[in-house]
Amino acid sequence: MSQEIINQTKEKMTKVLESFENELVKIRTGRANPNMLAHIMIDYYGTLTPIQQLANIMVPEARQLVIKPYDRGTISLIVTAINKSDLGLSPNSEADLIRLNIPALTEERRKMLVKDMWKEVEHFKIAVRNERRDSNEQIKKDANLTDDDKKYYEGEIQKLTDNFIKKLDEKGTLKEKELMEV
């Protein structure tokens, strides 16, 4: 039973880490990355649709994205959605595609992005700690365990927690280096 709790905790913490990695990809660096548009939703025939389902997104150059919609009629919708997003990019629409030139980030903008990224790291650390708390409560409620067993399993869960928090910090540090690159 308690080993199951540890396995479930590890699984949940892994999902938290994966969610964090998905959030990191969305943070704009000075380089073009199709995933930076992943959170943009287009109102397509009354349904909010992810941009990836309406267009092919390519990276022809290090600082440029090209969006080629499957339906030319969606170009204006995509341009509007990008303008409304918090990316600070200005799309250039051509006949059947949209070009997004990614400007180099200013020092001030990079520092702001790093600060926001560390807030996200803290948010995900809290999620990991919440998983630890929930698992420890399950272990405490398990009547089949002795006090020594409970302490052992709580220690194992703490090791998992420390490991996942360390991974979050490492990924945050790597992203900070990437963001601060000129």
Secondary structure, DSSP 8 states (H G I E B T S, - for coil): -HHHHHHHHHHHHHHHHHHHHHHHHHS--SS--GGGGTT-EEEETTEEEEHHHHEEEEEEETTEEEEEESSGGGHHHHHHHHHHSTT---EEE-SS-EEEE-----HHHHHHHHHHHHHHHHHHHHHHHHHHHHHHHHHHH-TTS-HHHHHHHHHHHHHHHHHHHHHHHHHHHHHHHHHH--
